[in-house]
Amino acid sequence: MVSTTMSTINPFLIGFESLFDKANSMINESSYPPYNVIKISDEAKADQPEGWEYWDYEIHLAVAGFKENEIKVYREGNVLTISGESKEKPEDGFIYIHKGISSRKFKKQFTLSENVKVLERGVGFDEGILKICLENIEPKPGIEYYEVY
């Protein structure tokens, strides 16, 4: 069996094999919990009062049924990981006729550009929605040269 990589499709795309892996994982990714990714428009930023801290993106996750201490948010390299595991035990005496609010274990991962960072104090929990504010940092201008060994 022959393995297909980005470099066999296009020899100028060396080292992009992880794109295939990412595309594969996106196809198989669970939709739980539901989430939104929002880009804040320049018009919305302009409407903010002077001195207001603004950001470029927000990720919202619907995490009803979870407590703040049951959710972890961390970045490792360019991957932002959000995970949750409810410590709630089923209480004796309760029989659910219908349980539509799920609090099952989850893990969501978002690949961020090197220029995107999570704002300091940019992770909040409000009315069952986890909000993560992201800022786009300007890349350093100019050409980056590398020494040849």
C-alpha positions as CSV (number, residue, x, y, z in Angstrom):
1,M,0.0,0.0,0.0
2,V,1.4,3.4,-1.0
3,S,0.9,6.3,1.5
4,T,-0.3,9.6,0.1
5,T,1.2,12.7,1.6
6,M,1.0,16.4,0.7
7,S,4.6,16.2,-0.8
8,T,3.6,13.4,-3.2
9,I,0.6,15.5,-4.4
10,N,2.7,18.7,-4.7
11,P,6.5,18.5,-4.0
12,F,6.5,22.1,-2.8
13,L,4.3,21.3,0.2
14,I,7.0,19.7,2.4
15,G,6.0,19.1,6.0
16,F,2.3,19.7,5.6
17,E,1.3,16.1,6.2
18,S,-0.4,17.2,9.4
19,L,-3.0,18.9,7.2
20,F,-4.2,15.5,6.1
21,D,-4.4,14.3,9.7
22,K,-6.3,17.5,10.7
23,A,-8.8,17.1,7.9
24,N,-9.3,13.5,8.8
25,S,-9.9,14.3,12.5
26,M,-12.4,17.1,11.5
27,I,-14.4,14.6,9.5
28,N,-14.6,12.3,12.5
29,E,-15.0,15.0,15.2
30,S,-18.0,14.9,17.6
31,S,-20.4,17.9,17.5
32,Y,-20.7,17.8,21.3
33,P,-20.7,20.3,22.9
34,P,-22.2,22.7,20.3
35,Y,-19.9,25.7,19.7
36,N,-19.6,29.0,17.7
37,V,-16.4,30.6,16.4
38,I,-16.9,34.3,15.9
39,K,-14.7,36.9,14.2
40,I,-15.2,40.4,15.7
41,S,-15.7,42.9,12.9
42,D,-13.9,46.2,12.7
43,E,-17.3,48.0,13.0
44,A,-18.0,46.2,16.3
45,K,-14.6,47.2,17.6
46,A,-15.2,50.8,16.6
47,D,-18.5,50.9,18.5
48,Q,-16.7,50.1,21.8
49,P,-16.1,52.9,24.4
50,E,-12.6,54.4,24.5
51,G,-10.2,52.4,26.6
52,W,-12.2,49.2,26.1
53,E,-10.1,46.2,25.5
54,Y,-11.1,44.4,22.3
55,W,-10.2,41.1,20.7
56,D,-10.4,39.6,17.3
57,Y,-12.1,36.2,17.8
58,E,-14.3,34.4,20.3
59,I,-15.0,30.7,20.8
60,H,-18.3,30.0,22.6
61,L,-19.1,26.5,23.9
62,A,-22.5,25.5,25.3
63,V,-21.5,23.8,28.5
64,A,-24.7,23.8,30.5
65,G,-24.5,21.2,33.3
66,F,-20.8,21.8,33.9
67,K,-19.2,23.8,36.8
68,E,-16.2,26.1,36.1
69,N,-13.8,23.8,37.9
70,E,-14.9,20.9,35.7
71,I,-13.6,22.6,32.5
72,K,-9.9,22.9,31.4
73,V,-8.7,25.3,28.8
74,Y,-5.0,25.1,27.7
75,R,-2.8,25.7,24.7
76,E,0.0,23.4,23.7
77,G,1.9,24.6,20.7
78,N,-0.7,25.8,18.2
79,V,-3.5,23.6,19.6
80,L,-6.1,25.1,21.9
81,T,-7.7,22.3,23.9
82,I,-11.0,22.6,25.8
83,S,-12.1,19.6,27.9
84,G,-14.8,18.9,30.4
85,E,-15.7,16.1,32.7
86,S,-18.6,16.4,35.1
87,K,-18.0,15.1,38.6
88,E,-21.7,15.1,39.3
89,K,-23.0,11.7,40.5
90,P,-26.6,10.7,39.8
91,E,-28.6,11.4,42.9
92,D,-30.6,8.7,44.6
93,G,-34.3,9.2,44.4
94,F,-34.3,11.0,41.0
95,I,-35.6,9.3,38.0
96,Y,-35.3,11.2,34.7
97,I,-38.2,11.0,32.4
98,H,-36.1,12.8,29.8
99,K,-32.5,14.0,30.3
100,G,-31.8,16.5,27.5
101,I,-29.1,18.4,29.2
102,S,-26.0,16.3,28.7
103,S,-22.9,16.7,30.8
104,R,-20.9,13.9,29.3
105,K,-17.1,14.1,29.0
106,F,-15.8,16.1,26.0
107,K,-12.6,17.3,24.4
108,K,-12.6,20.0,21.6
109,Q,-9.4,21.1,19.9
110,F,-8.8,24.2,17.7
111,T,-5.7,24.8,15.7
112,L,-4.6,28.4,16.1
113,S,-2.3,30.4,14.0
114,E,1.0,31.3,15.5
115,N,-0.3,34.9,15.5
116,V,-3.3,34.2,17.6
117,K,-3.2,34.1,21.4
118,V,-5.7,33.7,24.2
119,L,-6.3,37.0,25.9
120,E,-5.1,37.3,29.5
121,R,-8.2,36.9,31.6
122,G,-9.9,36.0,28.3
123,V,-11.7,32.8,29.4
124,G,-15.1,33.3,31.0
125,F,-18.1,31.3,32.0
126,D,-21.5,33.0,31.6
127,E,-25.0,31.5,31.7
128,G,-23.8,28.1,30.6
129,I,-21.6,29.4,27.8
130,L,-17.8,29.2,28.0
131,K,-16.3,32.2,26.2
132,I,-12.7,32.3,25.0
133,C,-11.4,35.6,23.7
134,L,-8.5,35.4,21.1
135,E,-6.3,38.2,19.9
136,N,-4.5,38.4,16.6
137,I,-0.9,39.6,17.1
138,E,0.8,41.3,14.3
139,P,3.6,39.2,12.8
140,K,7.1,40.8,12.8
141,P,7.6,42.5,9.4
142,G,10.6,41.7,7.2
143,I,12.3,38.6,6.0
144,E,13.6,36.0,8.4
145,Y,16.9,34.5,7.2
146,Y,18.4,31.2,8.3
147,E,22.0,30.2,8.5
148,V,23.2,27.4,6.3
149,Y,25.3,24.7,8.0
